[in-house]
Amino acid sequence: MSSQTLRIRRATVDDRAPLKMLWASMRLSPEELEKRLTEFQVVENSEGVVVGAIGVQISGQHALLHNEGYSDFGVADAARHLFWDRIQTLAANHGVFRIWTQERSPFWKSYGFQPPTVEVLERLPAGWKNEFEGGWLTLQLKNEEVITAALEKQFAGFLAAEKTSIERVTEKVQTFKTVVTILGFAIGIICFAVAAYLFIHRNPFSH
């Protein structure tokens, strides 16, 4: 089936019944997945019938593709192309660096998903490690090390600029305090001199 006859959208509460049937046919847990309904993207055929779905969960800078299923596997390949376009948009909007999945369709490997190294696997969000078993595939969308280093450098520059700004303000405050102190002394001396002058010239016993 051509992707032009399919439509991708986010799942709504109206999709509960067809999705529960779909999940049951895939030997998934309808009761558990229903609680995560808002994570799912669904695909409709030309008649508006939901024929497939995939979950997209986002945690920080990571996204998880999970529980992909179809009631009509004749649309699977075309639907996956549309799903992938939507997933990339979601990832860009949420600042995702890396996508994870345990889906085994060759489609995902053809788009660059591959088994993670031990070092990369350590970056998998802890919640997913506890919820899902092994057999991970992953795809890096952005270079985490480069972006992190750039952000750290930018933050360090920001802190340095703030420190310089604070030092300048402190210097100005100190200068202002010094000027105020000098003016205070000068005004005090002038007031004392004026008072002394008035006292001397108004006191009849001063001569």
C-alpha positions as CSV (number, residue, x, y, z in Angstrom):
1,M,0.0,0.0,0.0
2,S,1.2,3.5,-0.9
3,S,2.1,5.8,2.0
4,Q,-0.1,8.4,0.2
5,T,-3.2,6.5,1.2
6,L,-2.1,6.4,4.9
7,R,-2.3,9.1,7.6
8,I,-0.2,9.4,10.7
9,R,-1.5,11.1,13.8
10,R,-1.2,11.0,17.6
11,A,-3.5,8.5,19.4
12,T,-6.6,9.8,21.2
13,V,-9.0,8.3,23.7
14,D,-11.2,7.4,20.7
15,D,-8.5,4.9,19.6
16,R,-8.7,2.8,22.7
17,A,-10.9,0.1,21.3
18,P,-9.0,-0.5,18.0
19,L,-5.6,-0.2,19.8
20,K,-6.6,-2.7,22.5
21,M,-7.6,-5.2,19.7
22,L,-4.4,-4.5,17.9
23,W,-2.3,-5.0,21.0
24,A,-4.1,-8.2,21.9
25,S,-3.5,-9.6,18.4
26,M,0.2,-8.8,18.9
27,R,0.2,-10.6,22.3
28,L,1.0,-7.4,24.0
29,S,-0.7,-6.2,27.2
30,P,-3.7,-4.0,26.3
31,E,-4.3,-3.0,29.9
32,E,-0.7,-1.8,30.5
33,L,-0.4,-0.1,27.1
34,E,-3.7,1.7,27.5
35,K,-2.2,3.6,30.4
36,R,0.4,5.0,28.0
37,L,-2.0,5.8,25.2
38,T,-0.7,9.4,24.7
39,E,2.7,8.0,23.8
40,F,1.4,6.3,20.7
41,Q,1.3,7.4,17.1
42,V,-1.3,5.6,14.9
43,V,-1.6,5.1,11.2
44,E,-5.0,5.2,9.5
45,N,-5.9,3.7,6.1
46,S,-7.9,5.6,3.5
47,E,-11.1,4.6,5.2
48,G,-10.0,6.2,8.5
49,V,-9.5,2.8,10.2
50,V,-6.5,2.5,12.6
51,V,-4.3,-0.3,11.2
52,G,-1.0,0.3,13.1
53,A,0.7,2.1,15.9
54,I,4.0,2.7,17.6
55,G,4.9,4.1,21.0
56,V,7.3,7.0,21.3
57,Q,8.5,7.8,24.8
58,I,10.9,10.7,25.5
59,S,13.1,10.9,28.5
60,G,15.5,13.9,28.6
61,Q,17.6,13.7,25.5
62,H,16.6,10.1,24.6
63,A,13.6,8.7,22.8
64,L,12.3,5.1,22.9
65,L,10.3,3.4,20.1
66,H,8.3,0.6,21.5
67,N,5.4,-1.8,21.0
68,E,5.1,-1.4,17.2
69,G,2.1,-3.3,15.9
70,Y,-0.2,-3.7,12.9
71,S,-3.6,-5.2,12.3
72,D,-2.7,-5.2,8.6
73,F,0.9,-6.0,7.9
74,G,0.4,-5.1,4.3
75,V,0.8,-1.4,5.3
76,A,3.8,-1.9,7.6
77,D,6.6,-0.8,5.3
78,A,4.7,2.3,4.0
79,A,3.6,3.1,7.6
80,R,7.1,2.9,8.9
81,H,8.4,5.5,6.5
82,L,5.6,7.9,7.7
83,F,6.3,7.0,11.3
84,W,10.0,7.7,10.9
85,D,9.3,11.1,9.5
86,R,7.1,11.9,12.5
87,I,9.6,10.5,14.9
88,Q,12.3,12.7,13.6
89,T,10.1,15.7,14.0
90,L,9.3,14.8,17.6
91,A,13.0,14.2,18.3
92,A,13.9,17.6,16.9
93,N,11.2,19.4,18.8
94,H,12.3,17.8,22.1
95,G,16.0,18.1,21.6
96,V,16.6,14.3,21.4
97,F,20.2,13.2,20.9
98,R,19.6,9.4,20.7
99,I,16.8,7.0,19.8
100,W,16.5,3.5,21.3
101,T,14.4,0.6,20.3
102,Q,14.0,-3.2,20.7
103,E,11.9,-3.5,17.5
104,R,13.5,-6.1,15.3
105,S,12.2,-5.1,11.8
106,P,15.0,-4.8,9.2
107,F,13.5,-1.4,8.4
108,W,15.0,0.2,11.6
109,K,18.5,-1.3,10.9
110,S,18.3,0.0,7.3
111,Y,17.9,3.5,8.8
112,G,21.1,3.2,10.9
113,F,19.9,1.6,14.1
114,Q,22.6,-0.8,15.5
115,P,23.5,-2.6,18.7
116,P,25.1,-0.1,21.2
117,T,28.6,-0.5,22.6
118,V,29.0,-1.1,26.3
119,E,29.9,2.6,26.7
120,V,26.8,3.8,24.8
121,L,24.5,1.4,26.6
122,E,25.5,3.1,29.9
123,R,23.6,6.2,28.6
124,L,20.3,4.3,28.4
125,P,17.9,5.9,30.9
126,A,17.6,3.9,34.1
127,G,13.9,3.5,33.9
128,W,14.1,1.8,30.5
129,K,16.8,-0.6,31.8
130,N,14.4,-1.8,34.5
131,E,11.3,-2.0,32.3
132,F,12.7,-3.6,29.2
133,E,15.1,-6.5,28.7
134,G,18.2,-6.6,26.5
135,G,18.4,-6.6,22.7
136,W,18.7,-2.9,22.2
137,L,19.3,-1.0,19.0
138,T,20.2,2.6,19.0
139,L,20.7,5.6,16.6
140,Q,22.6,8.7,17.4
141,L,20.9,11.8,15.9
142,K,23.4,14.3,17.3
143,N,26.9,14.1,18.6
144,E,26.3,14.1,22.4
145,E,30.0,14.7,23.3
146,V,30.4,17.6,20.9
147,I,27.2,19.3,21.9
148,T,27.8,18.8,25.6
149,A,31.4,20.2,25.3
150,A,30.0,23.2,23.3
151,L,27.4,23.8,26.0
152,E,30.0,23.6,28.8
153,K,32.2,26.0,26.9
154,Q,29.4,28.4,26.4
155,F,28.4,28.2,30.0
156,A,32.0,28.7,31.1
157,G,32.1,31.8,28.9
158,F,28.8,33.0,30.4
159,L,30.2,32.6,33.9
160,A,33.4,34.4,33.0
161,A,31.4,37.3,31.5
162,E,29.2,37.4,34.6
163,K,32.3,37.5,36.8
164,T,33.8,40.3,34.8
165,S,30.5,42.2,34.9
166,I,30.2,41.7,38.7
167,E,33.8,42.9,39.2
168,R,33.1,46.0,37.2
169,V,30.0,46.8,39.2
170,T,31.9,46.1,42.4
171,E,34.6,48.6,41.3
172,K,32.0,51.2,40.5
173,V,30.3,50.7,43.9
174,Q,33.7,51.0,45.7
175,T,34.4,54.2,43.7
176,F,31.0,55.6,44.5
177,K,31.5,54.8,48.2
178,T,34.9,56.5,48.2
179,V,33.4,59.6,46.5
180,V,30.5,59.7,48.9
181,T,32.9,59.4,51.9
182,I,35.2,62.2,50.6
183,L,32.1,64.4,50.0
184,G,30.9,63.6,53.4
185,F,34.1,64.7,55.0
186,A,34.3,67.8,52.8
187,I,30.7,68.8,53.7
188,G,31.4,68.0,57.4
189,I,34.5,70.3,57.3
190,I,32.6,73.0,55.5
191,C,29.7,72.8,58.0
192,F,32.1,72.9,60.9
193,A,33.9,75.9,59.4
194,V,30.6,77.8,58.8
195,A,29.4,77.0,62.3
196,A,32.7,78.2,63.8
197,Y,32.5,81.4,61.7
198,L,29.0,82.1,62.8
199,F,29.8,81.4,66.4
200,I,32.8,83.7,66.4
201,H,31.0,86.6,64.7
202,R,27.8,86.4,66.7
203,N,29.4,86.0,70.2
204,P,29.8,89.5,71.8
205,F,32.4,88.2,74.2
206,S,34.7,87.0,71.5
207,H,36.4,90.4,71.3
